[in-house]
Amino acid sequence: MTQPTEVITEVLGLLEPMVASDGGSLRMAEFAAERSALVVDYARGANDACATCVLDAESLEAFIDEGLQARGLYLTDITVQESVAGGT
């Protein structure tokens, strides 16, 4: 059986290219299985040509949730903590 952290790592790895194209990155900050909670650090990149093209935290959260559910992992609390890449 695949461990939840392996599933989370897989999903974040699949989403990484979406945020990396604008200079962003993802990292699992915390996973608490007993609370069914996941916290992801999202260093948001920038796209000078299309500011609205950069993935926002809310959309990223939905993508993470969908990816986890597609792999049979259902969490009740997914939080994406957003910062600016290279900043705070």
PDB file of N, CA, C and O in Angstrom:
ATOM      1  N   MET A   1       0.841  -1.191   0.000  1.00  0.00           N
ATOM      2  CA  MET A   1       0.000   0.000   0.000  1.00  0.00           C
ATOM      3  C   MET A   1       0.880   1.247   0.000  1.00  0.00           C
ATOM      4  O   MET A   1       1.862   1.325   0.739  1.00  0.00           O
ATOM      5  N   THR A   2       0.522   2.215  -0.829  1.00  0.00           N
ATOM      6  CA  THR A   2       1.265   3.457  -0.929  1.00  0.00           C
ATOM      7  C   THR A   2       0.973   4.334   0.290  1.00  0.00           C
ATOM      8  O   THR A   2      -0.179   4.487   0.697  1.00  0.00           O
ATOM      9  N   GLN A   3       2.020   4.898   0.856  1.00  0.00           N
ATOM     10  CA  GLN A   3       1.881   5.783   2.013  1.00  0.00           C
ATOM     11  C   GLN A   3       1.336   7.145   1.576  1.00  0.00           C
ATOM     12  O   GLN A   3       1.632   7.597   0.470  1.00  0.00           O
ATOM     13  N   PRO A   4       0.540   7.809   2.429  1.00  0.00           N
ATOM     14  CA  PRO A   4      -0.008   9.122   2.071  1.00  0.00           C
ATOM     15  C   PRO A   4       1.069  10.132   1.677  1.00  0.00           C
ATOM     16  O   PRO A   4       0.871  10.904   0.739  1.00  0.00           O
ATOM     17  N   THR A   5       2.197  10.138   2.375  1.00  0.00           N
ATOM     18  CA  THR A   5       3.241  11.103   2.040  1.00  0.00           C
ATOM     19  C   THR A   5       3.805  10.853   0.642  1.00  0.00           C
ATOM     20  O   THR A   5       4.212  11.794  -0.040  1.00  0.00           O
ATOM     21  N   GLU A   6       3.831   9.592   0.215  1.00  0.00           N
ATOM     22  CA  GLU A   6       4.292   9.282  -1.138  1.00  0.00           C
ATOM     23  C   GLU A   6       3.308   9.817  -2.178  1.00  0.00           C
ATOM     24  O   GLU A   6       3.717  10.324  -3.223  1.00  0.00           O
ATOM     25  N   VAL A   7       2.017   9.702  -1.889  1.00  0.00           N
ATOM     26  CA  VAL A   7       0.986  10.212  -2.793  1.00  0.00           C
ATOM     27  C   VAL A   7       1.085  11.737  -2.878  1.00  0.00           C
ATOM     28  O   VAL A   7       1.011  12.308  -3.966  1.00  0.00           O
ATOM     29  N   ILE A   8       1.252  12.385  -1.741  1.00  0.00           N
ATOM     30  CA  ILE A   8       1.364  13.842  -1.706  1.00  0.00           C
ATOM     31  C   ILE A   8       2.588  14.289  -2.504  1.00  0.00           C
ATOM     32  O   ILE A   8       2.508  15.224  -3.301  1.00  0.00           O
ATOM     33  N   THR A   9       3.715  13.621  -2.289  1.00  0.00           N
ATOM     34  CA  THR A   9       4.939  13.950  -3.014  1.00  0.00           C
ATOM     35  C   THR A   9       4.753  13.775  -4.519  1.00  0.00           C
ATOM     36  O   THR A   9       5.232  14.587  -5.311  1.00  0.00           O
ATOM     37  N   GLU A  10       4.057  12.712  -4.903  1.00  0.00           N
ATOM     38  CA  GLU A  10       3.794  12.467  -6.331  1.00  0.00           C
ATOM     39  C   GLU A  10       2.964  13.599  -6.935  1.00  0.00           C
ATOM     40  O   GLU A  10       3.297  14.118  -8.000  1.00  0.00           O
ATOM     41  N   VAL A  11       1.889  13.975  -6.255  1.00  0.00           N
ATOM     42  CA  VAL A  11       0.999  15.017  -6.774  1.00  0.00           C
ATOM     43  C   VAL A  11       1.730  16.359  -6.855  1.00  0.00           C
ATOM     44  O   VAL A  11       1.616  17.066  -7.856  1.00  0.00           O
ATOM     45  N   LEU A  12       2.475  16.708  -5.815  1.00  0.00           N
ATOM     46  CA  LEU A  12       3.224  17.960  -5.851  1.00  0.00           C
ATOM     47  C   LEU A  12       4.259  17.943  -6.978  1.00  0.00           C
ATOM     48  O   LEU A  12       4.494  18.963  -7.626  1.00  0.00           O
ATOM     49  N   GLY A  13       4.870  16.788  -7.206  1.00  0.00           N
ATOM     50  CA  GLY A  13       5.828  16.651  -8.293  1.00  0.00           C
ATOM     51  C   GLY A  13       5.194  16.849  -9.659  1.00  0.00           C
ATOM     52  O   GLY A  13       5.818  17.401 -10.565  1.00  0.00           O
ATOM     53  N   LEU A  14       3.959  16.402  -9.807  1.00  0.00           N
ATOM     54  CA  LEU A  14       3.248  16.587 -11.070  1.00  0.00           C
ATOM     55  C   LEU A  14       2.847  18.052 -11.284  1.00  0.00           C
ATOM     56  O   LEU A  14       2.772  18.520 -12.419  1.00  0.00           O
ATOM     57  N   LEU A  15       2.594  18.761 -10.197  1.00  0.00           N
ATOM     58  CA  LEU A  15       2.183  20.166 -10.291  1.00  0.00           C
ATOM     59  C   LEU A  15       3.370  21.122 -10.359  1.00  0.00           C
ATOM     60  O   LEU A  15       3.225  22.260 -10.805  1.00  0.00           O
ATOM     61  N   GLU A  16       4.530  20.671  -9.922  1.00  0.00           N
ATOM     62  CA  GLU A  16       5.722  21.524  -9.878  1.00  0.00           C
ATOM     63  C   GLU A  16       6.022  22.214 -11.224  1.00  0.00           C
ATOM     64  O   GLU A  16       6.316  23.410 -11.228  1.00  0.00           O
ATOM     65  N   PRO A  17       5.957  21.502 -12.364  1.00  0.00           N
ATOM     66  CA  PRO A  17       6.247  22.182 -13.639  1.00  0.00           C
ATOM     67  C   PRO A  17       5.303  23.350 -13.937  1.00  0.00           C
ATOM     68  O   PRO A  17       5.693  24.309 -14.603  1.00  0.00           O
ATOM     69  N   MET A  18       4.073  23.272 -13.449  1.00  0.00           N
ATOM     70  CA  MET A  18       3.111  24.357 -13.678  1.00  0.00           C
ATOM     71  C   MET A  18       3.558  25.638 -12.988  1.00  0.00           C
ATOM     72  O   MET A  18       3.399  26.727 -13.540  1.00  0.00           O
ATOM     73  N   VAL A  19       4.111  25.520 -11.794  1.00  0.00           N
ATOM     74  CA  VAL A  19       4.536  26.713 -11.056  1.00  0.00           C
ATOM     75  C   VAL A  19       5.980  27.080 -11.374  1.00  0.00           C
ATOM     76  O   VAL A  19       6.353  28.251 -11.305  1.00  0.00           O
ATOM     77  N   ALA A  20       6.791  26.090 -11.721  1.00  0.00           N
ATOM     78  CA  ALA A  20       8.203  26.345 -12.029  1.00  0.00           C
ATOM     79  C   ALA A  20       8.363  27.167 -13.307  1.00  0.00           C
ATOM     80  O   ALA A  20       9.335  27.911 -13.448  1.00  0.00           O
ATOM     81  N   SER A  21       7.422  27.038 -14.230  1.00  0.00           N
ATOM     82  CA  SER A  21       7.524  27.782 -15.491  1.00  0.00           C
ATOM     83  C   SER A  21       7.503  29.295 -15.261  1.00  0.00           C
ATOM     84  O   SER A  21       7.977  30.058 -16.102  1.00  0.00           O
ATOM     85  N   ASP A  22       6.956  29.725 -14.126  1.00  0.00           N
ATOM     86  CA  ASP A  22       6.938  31.146 -13.770  1.00  0.00           C
ATOM     87  C   ASP A  22       7.923  31.457 -12.646  1.00  0.00           C
ATOM     88  O   ASP A  22       7.897  32.549 -12.079  1.00  0.00           O
ATOM     89  N   GLY A  23       8.797  30.492 -12.322  1.00  0.00           N
ATOM     90  CA  GLY A  23       9.801  30.701 -11.276  1.00  0.00           C
ATOM     91  C   GLY A  23       9.328  30.349  -9.885  1.00  0.00           C
ATOM     92  O   GLY A  23       9.987  30.705  -8.908  1.00  0.00           O
ATOM     93  N   GLY A  24       8.199  29.656  -9.762  1.00  0.00           N
ATOM     94  CA  GLY A  24       7.673  29.276  -8.455  1.00  0.00           C
ATOM     95  C   GLY A  24       8.130  27.901  -8.035  1.00  0.00           C
ATOM     96  O   GLY A  24       8.803  27.200  -8.790  1.00  0.00           O
ATOM     97  N   SER A  25       7.760  27.515  -6.818  1.00  0.00           N
ATOM     98  CA  SER A  25       8.086  26.178  -6.316  1.00  0.00           C
ATOM     99  C   SER A  25       7.069  25.750  -5.262  1.00  0.00           C
ATOM    100  O   SER A  25       6.352  26.570  -4.689  1.00  0.00           O
ATOM    101  N   LEU A  26       7.029  24.434  -5.026  1.00  0.00           N
ATOM    102  CA  LEU A  26       6.122  23.827  -4.044  1.00  0.00           C
ATOM    103  C   LEU A  26       6.925  22.985  -3.063  1.00  0.00           C
ATOM    104  O   LEU A  26       7.954  22.408  -3.413  1.00  0.00           O
ATOM    105  N   ARG A  27       6.431  22.927  -1.821  1.00  0.00           N
ATOM    106  CA  ARG A  27       7.069  22.074  -0.827  1.00  0.00           C
ATOM    107  C   ARG A  27       6.024  21.663   0.207  1.00  0.00           C
ATOM    108  O   ARG A  27       5.253  22.493   0.687  1.00  0.00           O
ATOM    109  N   MET A  28       6.008  20.366   0.546  1.00  0.00           N
ATOM    110  CA  MET A  28       5.123  19.922   1.609  1.00  0.00           C
ATOM    111  C   MET A  28       5.699  20.434   2.928  1.00  0.00           C
ATOM    112  O   MET A  28       6.799  20.047   3.323  1.00  0.00           O
ATOM    113  N   ALA A  29       4.961  21.296   3.598  1.00  0.00           N
ATOM    114  CA  ALA A  29       5.419  21.876   4.858  1.00  0.00           C
ATOM    115  C   ALA A  29       5.032  20.998   6.039  1.00  0.00           C
ATOM    116  O   ALA A  29       5.807  20.824   6.980  1.00  0.00           O
ATOM    117  N   GLU A  30       3.810  20.443   5.977  1.00  0.00           N
ATOM    118  CA  GLU A  30       3.318  19.636   7.099  1.00  0.00           C
ATOM    119  C   GLU A  30       2.230  18.695   6.608  1.00  0.00           C
ATOM    120  O   GLU A  30       1.389  19.061   5.787  1.00  0.00           O
ATOM    121  N   PHE A  31       2.265  17.482   7.124  1.00  0.00           N
ATOM    122  CA  PHE A  31       1.182  16.537   6.890  1.00  0.00           C
ATOM    123  C   PHE A  31       0.846  15.887   8.214  1.00  0.00           C
ATOM    124  O   PHE A  31       1.706  15.274   8.847  1.00  0.00           O
ATOM    125  N   ALA A  32      -0.393  16.018   8.632  1.00  0.00           N
ATOM    126  CA  ALA A  32      -0.866  15.436   9.888  1.00  0.00           C
ATOM    127  C   ALA A  32      -1.988  14.458   9.563  1.00  0.00           C
ATOM    128  O   ALA A  32      -3.145  14.849   9.412  1.00  0.00           O
ATOM    129  N   ALA A  33      -1.633  13.188   9.456  1.00  0.00           N
ATOM    130  CA  ALA A  33      -2.605  12.164   9.085  1.00  0.00           C
ATOM    131  C   ALA A  33      -3.757  12.095  10.082  1.00  0.00           C
ATOM    132  O   ALA A  33      -4.909  11.902   9.692  1.00  0.00           O
ATOM    133  N   GLU A  34      -3.450  12.253  11.363  1.00  0.00           N
ATOM    134  CA  GLU A  34      -4.493  12.143  12.394  1.00  0.00           C
ATOM    135  C   GLU A  34      -5.539  13.247  12.281  1.00  0.00           C
ATOM    136  O   GLU A  34      -6.670  13.071  12.734  1.00  0.00           O
ATOM    137  N   ARG A  35      -5.181  14.377  11.685  1.00  0.00           N
ATOM    138  CA  ARG A  35      -6.113  15.486  11.477  1.00  0.00           C
ATOM    139  C   ARG A  35      -6.571  15.579  10.027  1.00  0.00           C
ATOM    140  O   ARG A  35      -7.392  16.430   9.687  1.00  0.00           O
ATOM    141  N   SER A  36      -6.037  14.699   9.164  1.00  0.00           N
ATOM    142  CA  SER A  36      -6.341  14.726   7.739  1.00  0.00           C
ATOM    143  C   SER A  36      -6.039  16.098   7.150  1.00  0.00           C
ATOM    144  O   SER A  36      -6.833  16.665   6.399  1.00  0.00           O
ATOM    145  N   ALA A  37      -4.851  16.621   7.520  1.00  0.00           N
ATOM    146  CA  ALA A  37      -4.492  17.986   7.149  1.00  0.00           C
ATOM    147  C   ALA A  37      -3.141  18.035   6.436  1.00  0.00           C
ATOM    148  O   ALA A  37      -2.198  17.332   6.797  1.00  0.00           O
ATOM    149  N   LEU A  38      -3.079  18.875   5.428  1.00  0.00           N
ATOM    150  CA  LEU A  38      -1.865  19.082   4.647  1.00  0.00           C
ATOM    151  C   LEU A  38      -1.617  20.577   4.515  1.00  0.00           C
ATOM    152  O   LEU A  38      -2.533  21.348   4.231  1.00  0.00           O
ATOM    153  N   VAL A  39      -0.360  20.978   4.726  1.00  0.00           N
ATOM    154  CA  VAL A  39       0.046  22.361   4.495  1.00  0.00           C
ATOM    155  C   VAL A  39       1.150  22.332   3.449  1.00  0.00           C
ATOM    156  O   VAL A  39       2.133  21.605   3.586  1.00  0.00           O
ATOM    157  N   VAL A  40       0.975  23.136   2.396  1.00  0.00           N
ATOM    158  CA  VAL A  40       1.942  23.220   1.308  1.00  0.00           C
ATOM    159  C   VAL A  40       2.469  24.643   1.241  1.00  0.00           C
ATOM    160  O   VAL A  40       1.692  25.598   1.225  1.00  0.00           O
ATOM    161  N   ASP A  41       3.802  24.787   1.200  1.00  0.00           N
ATOM    162  CA  ASP A  41       4.415  26.088   0.970  1.00  0.00           C
ATOM    163  C   ASP A  41       4.500  26.302  -0.532  1.00  0.00           C
ATOM    164  O   ASP A  41       5.010  25.453  -1.263  1.00  0.00           O
ATOM    165  N   TYR A  42       4.002  27.429  -0.980  1.00  0.00           N
ATOM    166  CA  TYR A  42       3.996  27.765  -2.399  1.00  0.00           C
ATOM    167  C   TYR A  42       4.714  29.093  -2.584  1.00  0.00           C
ATOM    168  O   TYR A  42       4.193  30.149  -2.226  1.00  0.00           O
ATOM    169  N   ALA A  43       5.912  29.029  -3.143  1.00  0.00           N
ATOM    170  CA  ALA A  43       6.631  30.243  -3.503  1.00  0.00           C
ATOM    171  C   ALA A  43       6.140  30.628  -4.889  1.00  0.00           C
ATOM    172  O   ALA A  43       6.517  30.023  -5.893  1.00  0.00           O
ATOM    173  N   ARG A  44       5.306  31.629  -4.919  1.00  0.00           N
ATOM    174  CA  ARG A  44       4.667  32.045  -6.169  1.00  0.00           C
ATOM    175  C   ARG A  44       5.667  32.786  -7.055  1.00  0.00           C
ATOM    176  O   ARG A  44       6.359  33.701  -6.608  1.00  0.00           O
ATOM    177  N   GLY A  45       5.724  32.380  -8.294  1.00  0.00           N
ATOM    178  CA  GLY A  45       6.619  33.015  -9.255  1.00  0.00           C
ATOM    179  C   GLY A  45       5.989  34.263  -9.836  1.00  0.00           C
ATOM    180  O   GLY A  45       4.986  34.762  -9.325  1.00  0.00           O
ATOM    181  N   ALA A  46       6.577  34.760 -10.895  1.00  0.00           N
ATOM    182  CA  ALA A  46       6.080  35.962 -11.552  1.00  0.00           C
ATOM    183  C   ALA A  46       6.171  35.782 -13.063  1.00  0.00           C
ATOM    184  O   ALA A  46       7.064  35.109 -13.575  1.00  0.00           O
ATOM    185  N   ASN A  47       5.235  36.395 -13.751  1.00  0.00           N
ATOM    186  CA  ASN A  47       5.236  36.367 -15.204  1.00  0.00           C
ATOM    187  C   ASN A  47       4.922  37.786 -15.661  1.00  0.00           C
ATOM    188  O   ASN A  47       3.761  38.196 -15.677  1.00  0.00           O
ATOM    189  N   ASP A  48       5.959  38.537 -16.032  1.00  0.00           N
ATOM    190  CA  ASP A  48       5.776  39.934 -16.407  1.00  0.00           C
ATOM    191  C   ASP A  48       4.875  40.107 -17.628  1.00  0.00           C
ATOM    192  O   ASP A  48       4.189  41.121 -17.759  1.00  0.00           O
ATOM    193  N   ALA A  49       4.877  39.126 -18.510  1.00  0.00           N
ATOM    194  CA  ALA A  49       4.059  39.199 -19.718  1.00  0.00           C
ATOM    195  C   ALA A  49       2.588  38.918 -19.444  1.00  0.00           C
ATOM    196  O   ALA A  49       1.718  39.354 -20.198  1.00  0.00           O
ATOM    197  N   CYS A  50       2.307  38.183 -18.354  1.00  0.00           N
ATOM    198  CA  CYS A  50       0.920  37.798 -18.061  1.00  0.00           C
ATOM    199  C   CYS A  50       0.766  37.560 -16.562  1.00  0.00           C
ATOM    200  O   CYS A  50       0.853  36.424 -16.097  1.00  0.00           O
ATOM    201  N   ALA A  51       0.542  38.617 -15.824  1.00  0.00           N
ATOM    202  CA  ALA A  51       0.443  38.513 -14.370  1.00  0.00           C
ATOM    203  C   ALA A  51      -0.692  37.588 -13.923  1.00  0.00           C
ATOM    204  O   ALA A  51      -0.575  36.920 -12.895  1.00  0.00           O
ATOM    205  N   THR A  52      -1.787  37.545 -14.685  1.00  0.00           N
ATOM    206  CA  THR A  52      -2.915  36.697 -14.310  1.00  0.00           C
ATOM    207  C   THR A  52      -2.691  35.227 -14.676  1.00  0.00           C
ATOM    208  O   THR A  52      -3.499  34.369 -14.321  1.00  0.00           O
ATOM    209  N   CYS A  53      -1.597  34.935 -15.386  1.00  0.00           N
ATOM    210  CA  CYS A  53      -1.295  33.556 -15.773  1.00  0.00           C
ATOM    211  C   CYS A  53      -0.649  32.761 -14.644  1.00  0.00           C
ATOM    212  O   CYS A  53      -0.634  31.531 -14.682  1.00  0.00           O
ATOM    213  N   VAL A  54      -0.117  33.451 -13.646  1.00  0.00           N
ATOM    214  CA  VAL A  54       0.535  32.787 -12.525  1.00  0.00           C
ATOM    215  C   VAL A  54      -0.541  32.160 -11.642  1.00  0.00           C
ATOM    216  O   VAL A  54      -1.515  32.812 -11.264  1.00  0.00           O
ATOM    217  N   LEU A  55      -0.346  30.898 -11.328  1.00  0.00           N
ATOM    218  CA  LEU A  55      -1.317  30.138 -10.539  1.00  0.00           C
ATOM    219  C   LEU A  55      -1.480  30.737  -9.149  1.00  0.00           C
ATOM    220  O   LEU A  55      -0.491  30.952  -8.449  1.00  0.00           O
ATOM    221  N   ASP A  56      -2.725  31.010  -8.738  1.00  0.00           N
ATOM    222  CA  ASP A  56      -2.966  31.526  -7.400  1.00  0.00           C
ATOM    223  C   ASP A  56      -3.121  30.375  -6.412  1.00  0.00           C
ATOM    224  O   ASP A  56      -3.326  29.230  -6.815  1.00  0.00           O
ATOM    225  N   ALA A  57      -3.025  30.676  -5.131  1.00  0.00           N
ATOM    226  CA  ALA A  57      -3.051  29.654  -4.086  1.00  0.00           C
ATOM    227  C   ALA A  57      -4.363  28.869  -4.079  1.00  0.00           C
ATOM    228  O   ALA A  57      -4.357  27.658  -3.859  1.00  0.00           O
ATOM    229  N   GLU A  58      -5.462  29.536  -4.314  1.00  0.00           N
ATOM    230  CA  GLU A  58      -6.772  28.872  -4.303  1.00  0.00           C
ATOM    231  C   GLU A  58      -6.878  27.831  -5.421  1.00  0.00           C
ATOM    232  O   GLU A  58      -7.358  26.719  -5.200  1.00  0.00           O
ATOM    233  N   SER A  59      -6.432  28.199  -6.606  1.00  0.00           N
ATOM    234  CA  SER A  59      -6.451  27.256  -7.730  1.00  0.00           C
ATOM    235  C   SER A  59      -5.499  26.093  -7.484  1.00  0.00           C
ATOM    236  O   SER A  59      -5.825  24.938  -7.761  1.00  0.00           O
ATOM    237  N   LEU A  60      -4.325  26.409  -6.961  1.00  0.00           N
ATOM    238  CA  LEU A  60      -3.348  25.368  -6.660  1.00  0.00           C
ATOM    239  C   LEU A  60      -3.917  24.384  -5.636  1.00  0.00           C
ATOM    240  O   LEU A  60      -3.739  23.174  -5.773  1.00  0.00           O
ATOM    241  N   GLU A  61      -4.590  24.892  -4.628  1.00  0.00           N
ATOM    242  CA  GLU A  61      -5.217  24.038  -3.617  1.00  0.00           C
ATOM    243  C   GLU A  61      -6.218  23.082  -4.266  1.00  0.00           C
ATOM    244  O   GLU A  61      -6.266  21.902  -3.920  1.00  0.00           O
ATOM    245  N   ALA A  62      -7.015  23.593  -5.204  1.00  0.00           N
ATOM    246  CA  ALA A  62      -7.996  22.751  -5.901  1.00  0.00           C
ATOM    247  C   ALA A  62      -7.301  21.669  -6.725  1.00  0.00           C
ATOM    248  O   ALA A  62      -7.747  20.521  -6.744  1.00  0.00           O
ATOM    249  N   PHE A  63      -6.207  22.030  -7.408  1.00  0.00           N
ATOM    250  CA  PHE A  63      -5.452  21.042  -8.188  1.00  0.00           C
ATOM    251  C   PHE A  63      -4.860  19.959  -7.285  1.00  0.00           C
ATOM    252  O   PHE A  63      -4.887  18.776  -7.625  1.00  0.00           O
ATOM    253  N   ILE A  64      -4.330  20.368  -6.144  1.00  0.00           N
ATOM    254  CA  ILE A  64      -3.759  19.397  -5.201  1.00  0.00           C
ATOM    255  C   ILE A  64      -4.846  18.447  -4.717  1.00  0.00           C
ATOM    256  O   ILE A  64      -4.659  17.230  -4.719  1.00  0.00           O
ATOM    257  N   ASP A  65      -5.980  19.001  -4.302  1.00  0.00           N
ATOM    258  CA  ASP A  65      -7.083  18.181  -3.805  1.00  0.00           C
ATOM    259  C   ASP A  65      -7.561  17.194  -4.866  1.00  0.00           C
ATOM    260  O   ASP A  65      -7.780  16.019  -4.572  1.00  0.00           O
ATOM    261  N   GLU A  66      -7.719  17.666  -6.084  1.00  0.00           N
ATOM    262  CA  GLU A  66      -8.169  16.799  -7.171  1.00  0.00           C
ATOM    263  C   GLU A  66      -7.160  15.683  -7.437  1.00  0.00           C
ATOM    264  O   GLU A  66      -7.545  14.529  -7.631  1.00  0.00           O
ATOM    265  N   GLY A  67      -5.887  16.021  -7.447  1.00  0.00           N
ATOM    266  CA  GLY A  67      -4.848  15.026  -7.683  1.00  0.00           C
ATOM    267  C   GLY A  67      -4.795  13.975  -6.590  1.00  0.00           C
ATOM    268  O   GLY A  67      -4.614  12.789  -6.865  1.00  0.00           O
ATOM    269  N   LEU A  68      -4.954  14.415  -5.348  1.00  0.00           N
ATOM    270  CA  LEU A  68      -4.944  13.471  -4.226  1.00  0.00           C
ATOM    271  C   LEU A  68      -6.158  12.548  -4.287  1.00  0.00           C
ATOM    272  O   LEU A  68      -6.034  11.335  -4.112  1.00  0.00           O
ATOM    273  N   GLN A  69      -7.320  13.121  -4.532  1.00  0.00           N
ATOM    274  CA  GLN A  69      -8.537  12.318  -4.601  1.00  0.00           C
ATOM    275  C   GLN A  69      -8.480  11.312  -5.737  1.00  0.00           C
ATOM    276  O   GLN A  69      -8.959  10.187  -5.590  1.00  0.00           O
ATOM    277  N   ALA A  70      -7.901  11.697  -6.871  1.00  0.00           N
ATOM    278  CA  ALA A  70      -7.775  10.782  -8.006  1.00  0.00           C
ATOM    279  C   ALA A  70      -6.909   9.572  -7.657  1.00  0.00           C
ATOM    280  O   ALA A  70      -6.997   8.524  -8.296  1.00  0.00           O
ATOM    281  N   ARG A  71      -6.071   9.736  -6.629  1.00  0.00           N
ATOM    282  CA  ARG A  71      -5.194   8.648  -6.179  1.00  0.00           C
ATOM    283  C   ARG A  71      -5.695   8.011  -4.882  1.00  0.00           C
ATOM    284  O   ARG A  71      -4.974   7.245  -4.241  1.00  0.00           O
ATOM    285  N   GLY A  72      -6.936   8.334  -4.499  1.00  0.00           N
ATOM    286  CA  GLY A  72      -7.556   7.703  -3.349  1.00  0.00           C
ATOM    287  C   GLY A  72      -7.208   8.295  -2.004  1.00  0.00           C
ATOM    288  O   GLY A  72      -7.452   7.665  -0.975  1.00  0.00           O
ATOM    289  N   LEU A  73      -6.641   9.497  -1.981  1.00  0.00           N
ATOM    290  CA  LEU A  73      -6.303  10.152  -0.718  1.00  0.00           C
ATOM    291  C   LEU A  73      -7.230  11.352  -0.534  1.00  0.00           C
ATOM    292  O   LEU A  73      -7.166  12.326  -1.285  1.00  0.00           O
ATOM    293  N   TYR A  74      -8.085  11.263   0.471  1.00  0.00           N
ATOM    294  CA  TYR A  74      -9.076  12.296   0.742  1.00  0.00           C
ATOM    295  C   TYR A  74      -8.705  13.005   2.036  1.00  0.00           C
ATOM    296  O   TYR A  74      -8.722  12.401   3.109  1.00  0.00           O
ATOM    297  N   LEU A  75      -8.370  14.286   1.933  1.00  0.00           N
ATOM    298  CA  LEU A  75      -8.013  15.081   3.101  1.00  0.00           C
ATOM    299  C   LEU A  75      -9.089  16.121   3.348  1.00  0.00           C
ATOM    300  O   LEU A  75      -9.692  16.639   2.408  1.00  0.00           O
ATOM    301  N   THR A  76      -9.328  16.423   4.615  1.00  0.00           N
ATOM    302  CA  THR A  76     -10.363  17.394   4.956  1.00  0.00           C
ATOM    303  C   THR A  76      -9.829  18.824   5.018  1.00  0.00           C
ATOM    304  O   THR A  76     -10.603  19.778   4.957  1.00  0.00           O
ATOM    305  N   ASP A  77      -8.513  18.974   5.140  1.00  0.00           N
ATOM    306  CA  ASP A  77      -7.933  20.313   5.281  1.00  0.00           C
ATOM    307  C   ASP A  77      -6.646  20.418   4.475  1.00  0.00           C
ATOM    308  O   ASP A  77      -5.623  19.840   4.843  1.00  0.00           O
ATOM    309  N   ILE A  78      -6.704  21.158   3.377  1.00  0.00           N
ATOM    310  CA  ILE A  78      -5.524  21.434   2.563  1.00  0.00           C
ATOM    311  C   ILE A  78      -5.317  22.940   2.576  1.00  0.00           C
ATOM    312  O   ILE A  78      -6.204  23.700   2.189  1.00  0.00           O
ATOM    313  N   THR A  79      -4.144  23.365   3.024  1.00  0.00           N
ATOM    314  CA  THR A  79      -3.819  24.779   3.095  1.00  0.00           C
ATOM    315  C   THR A  79      -2.593  25.053   2.247  1.00  0.00           C
ATOM    316  O   THR A  79      -1.586  24.355   2.363  1.00  0.00           O
ATOM    317  N   VAL A  80      -2.671  26.054   1.406  1.00  0.00           N
ATOM    318  CA  VAL A  80      -1.531  26.480   0.602  1.00  0.00           C
ATOM    319  C   VAL A  80      -1.073  27.827   1.157  1.00  0.00           C
ATOM    320  O   VAL A  80      -1.789  28.825   1.077  1.00  0.00           O
ATOM    321  N   GLN A  81       0.148  27.832   1.727  1.00  0.00           N
ATOM    322  CA  GLN A  81       0.746  29.057   2.251  1.00  0.00           C
ATOM    323  C   GLN A  81       1.549  29.691   1.123  1.00  0.00           C
ATOM    324  O   GLN A  81       2.501  29.098   0.615  1.00  0.00           O
ATOM    325  N   GLU A  82       1.162  30.883   0.745  1.00  0.00           N
ATOM    326  CA  GLU A  82       1.768  31.509  -0.430  1.00  0.00           C
ATOM    327  C   GLU A  82       2.764  32.587  -0.033  1.00  0.00           C
ATOM    328  O   GLU A  82       2.526  33.384   0.874  1.00  0.00           O
ATOM    329  N   SER A  83       3.884  32.587  -0.739  1.00  0.00           N
ATOM    330  CA  SER A  83       4.879  33.641  -0.611  1.00  0.00           C
ATOM    331  C   SER A  83       5.360  33.963  -2.027  1.00  0.00           C
ATOM    332  O   SER A  83       5.003  33.271  -2.980  1.00  0.00           O
ATOM    333  N   VAL A  84       6.154  34.993  -2.156  1.00  0.00           N
ATOM    334  CA  VAL A  84       6.711  35.346  -3.450  1.00  0.00           C
ATOM    335  C   VAL A  84       8.054  34.671  -3.586  1.00  0.00           C
ATOM    336  O   VAL A  84       8.880  34.759  -2.678  1.00  0.00           O
ATOM    337  N   ALA A  85       8.294  33.995  -4.700  1.00  0.00           N
ATOM    338  CA  ALA A  85       9.564  33.308  -4.925  1.00  0.00           C
ATOM    339  C   ALA A  85      10.711  34.296  -4.764  1.00  0.00           C
ATOM    340  O   ALA A  85      10.706  35.387  -5.333  1.00  0.00           O
ATOM    341  N   GLY A  86      11.697  33.877  -3.967  1.00  0.00           N
ATOM    342  CA  GLY A  86      12.851  34.729  -3.728  1.00  0.00           C
ATOM    343  C   GLY A  86      12.591  35.782  -2.663  1.00  0.00           C
ATOM    344  O   GLY A  86      13.464  36.596  -2.360  1.00  0.00           O
ATOM    345  N   GLY A  87      11.389  35.766  -2.094  1.00  0.00           N
ATOM    346  CA  GLY A  87      11.027  36.751  -1.048  1.00  0.00           C
ATOM    347  C   GLY A  87      10.402  36.048   0.119  1.00  0.00           C
ATOM    348  O   GLY A  87      10.762  34.914   0.436  1.00  0.00           O
ATOM    349  N   THR A  88       9.463  36.714   0.766  1.00  0.00           N
ATOM    350  CA  THR A  88       8.777  36.125   1.916  1.00  0.00           C
ATOM    351  C   THR A  88       7.315  35.906   1.622  1.00  0.00           C
ATOM    352  O   THR A  88       6.580  35.416   2.480  1.00  0.00           O
TER     353      THR A  88
END
